[in-house]
Amino acid sequence: QAQVVASGGGLVQPGGSLRLSCVASGFTFDTLGLGWYRQAPGKERELLATMNRSGGDTYTSDSVRERFTVSRDNPKSTTYLQIKDLKPEDTGVYYCSIGIEWGQGTQVTVSS
């Protein structure tokens, strides 16, 4: 059974950092591209970053490019979203997609 489990969110002070993770199981992770998304309260889900199956080709939204880094570890069937210098506007639920599979989301709250 295909499954994607997200983790790493939490309550963080402005200026802090987080590393979000999504671990895949039940399907072949390294054959699939992936994406990270954010849904802020009251807003639509937005695309933050994508990465191709090898990790050699990435896209990061202009709005977060300087602070967000997407990566993947194919042997571990895991993708990461490293976030630095967190801002209150980064608050939201963060989702990953791997192929057509979606994680359940992990909540990030940035507040002092």
C-alpha positions in Angstrom: 0.0 0.0 0.0 1.4 3.3 -1.1 2.0 5.8 1.8 3.7 9.1 2.3 4.3 10.3 5.9 5.2 13.9 6.6 6.9 15.1 9.7 9.0 17.8 11.1 6.6 20.7 11.6 6.0 22.5 14.8 5.9 25.9 16.6 8.9 28.0 15.8 10.0 31.5 16.6 10.6 33.9 13.7 14.1 33.5 12.4 14.2 29.8 13.3 14.7 26.9 11.0 13.0 23.6 10.3 13.6 20.5 8.2 10.4 18.9 7.0 10.5 15.3 5.8 8.3 13.0 3.8 9.0 9.3 3.8 7.5 7.1 1.1 6.7 3.4 1.3 4.9 0.9 -0.9 6.0 2.3 -4.2 9.2 3.1 -6.1 10.3 6.5 -4.8 13.3 7.0 -7.1 11.3 6.8 -10.3 9.1 9.7 -9.4 9.3 13.5 -9.3 8.1 15.2 -6.2 6.8 18.5 -4.9 6.3 20.5 -1.8 3.3 22.7 -1.2 2.0 25.0 1.5 -1.5 25.9 2.5 -1.7 29.0 4.6 -4.9 29.7 6.7 -7.6 30.8 4.4 -5.5 30.5 1.3 -5.2 28.1 -1.5 -2.5 25.5 -1.6 0.7 26.9 -3.3 3.6 25.2 -4.9 6.9 25.8 -3.2 9.3 23.5 -4.9 9.7 20.5 -7.2 12.5 18.0 -7.9 12.9 15.4 -10.6 13.5 11.8 -9.8 17.3 12.0 -9.8 17.5 15.2 -7.8 19.4 16.9 -10.6 16.6 19.3 -11.6 14.8 21.5 -9.1 12.4 24.4 -9.1 11.8 26.7 -6.2 9.2 29.4 -6.1 10.6 32.9 -6.3 8.8 33.8 -3.1 10.8 31.3 -1.0 13.9 30.6 -3.1 16.4 32.3 -0.7 15.1 30.4 2.3 13.7 27.0 1.2 15.8 24.1 -0.1 14.3 20.9 -1.4 16.3 17.7 -1.5 15.8 13.9 -1.7 17.6 10.8 -0.5 16.5 8.1 -2.8 18.0 5.1 -0.9 15.9 6.3 2.1 12.8 7.1 0.0 12.7 10.5 1.7 12.4 14.0 0.6 13.3 17.1 2.7 12.3 20.7 2.7 14.9 22.8 4.7 13.5 26.1 5.7 15.6 28.8 7.3 14.8 32.3 8.6 11.2 31.4 9.2 8.6 34.2 9.1 5.1 34.4 10.4 3.8 34.3 6.9 5.3 30.8 6.5 2.6 29.5 8.9 0.5 26.8 7.3 0.2 23.1 6.5 3.1 21.8 4.4 2.4 18.9 2.0 4.6 16.8 -0.2 3.6 14.9 -3.3 5.6 12.1 -4.7 4.2 11.1 -8.1 0.5 11.0 -7.4 0.8 10.2 -3.8 0.3 12.9 -1.1 1.4 13.1 2.4 -1.0 14.1 5.2 0.7 17.4 5.7 2.6 18.8 8.7 1.7 22.0 10.5 4.2 24.8 10.7 3.4 27.7 13.0 5.8 30.6 13.2 5.1 32.8 16.2 6.9 34.5 19.0 
